[in-house]
Amino acid sequence: MNKKFTVKHIVAIGIGAAVFFILKRFVTIPTGVPNTDIATAYPFLALLGVVYWPVVAVFAGFIGHALGDLTTYGAWWAW
């Protein structure tokens, strides 16, 4: 399949990165285990990849994760 980036994909990356950042930073489900929670941002990336294109989800996840790392305690690349 020959897909090319369109304006729709670029906008989806920007909006997806912003939503991923908000979900990663502020919306988590706490568990009973100390310092452990369930992240809601990663299922959003899966949905973004299915709806648009997996490459869109990769870029949105990278940008959103980088923003999340830089706005918390320090840049700690989890991958």
N, C-alpha and C positions, 0 to 999 in steps of 0.2 A: 504494500500500500504506500503510495507516494503522497505524504501529507506535507504541507508547507505552513509556516507560521503566517497567520493572518492577524489583523487588528483584534479580532475577537479573542485569539489566543493570548495576545499581549495583555489585553484588559483582564482576562481571566487569571493570568499570572499575578497581576497587581492586586486585584481584589482577593484572590486566593491567598496570597502572602499576608495581606492585612487580616483576613479572617483567621488564618492559621496562627498568626501572632496573638490575636485576642484570645482565641481558644487555648493556646498553649500557656499564655501568661495568666489568665484570669479564670478560666472555666475548667475546673478539674473535679473529679468525684473522689472524695476522701474515702480511704479504707481504714480498717482497724489497725493496720500495721504502721508503726511510726515512720515518718518521712517517706511514705508511699501513697501514691494516689493514682487514679485511673485518668489518663490523658484523653481528652475528647478531640484533640487536634488531628490525630493520625487517621481516624476513620473519615474525617473531612477530606484529607488528602486522597484517600482511596476513592471517595465519591467524585472528587475533582478529576482524578485520572480516568474514571469510567465515563464521565459526562463529556469531557473535552478531549484529552489526549494524555497519556502517561508522562510525556515530556513536560507538559504544562504543570502537572502535579510535582514533578521533580524540581522545577525552578521555583514554584510557589513554596514548596517545603524548604528548600535551601534558603531562600530570602527570608521567609517567616521565621525559620529556626535561628538564623543569624541575628535577626532583630531581637528575638526573644533572649538569646544569649547575651547580647550587648546591653540590654536594658535591665538585666538582673544583676546578680552579685559580681559578675565578671564574665569575660568571654571564656566559656568552657565548652569546647566542641565535643558534644556527646558521641559523635560518630568517630 
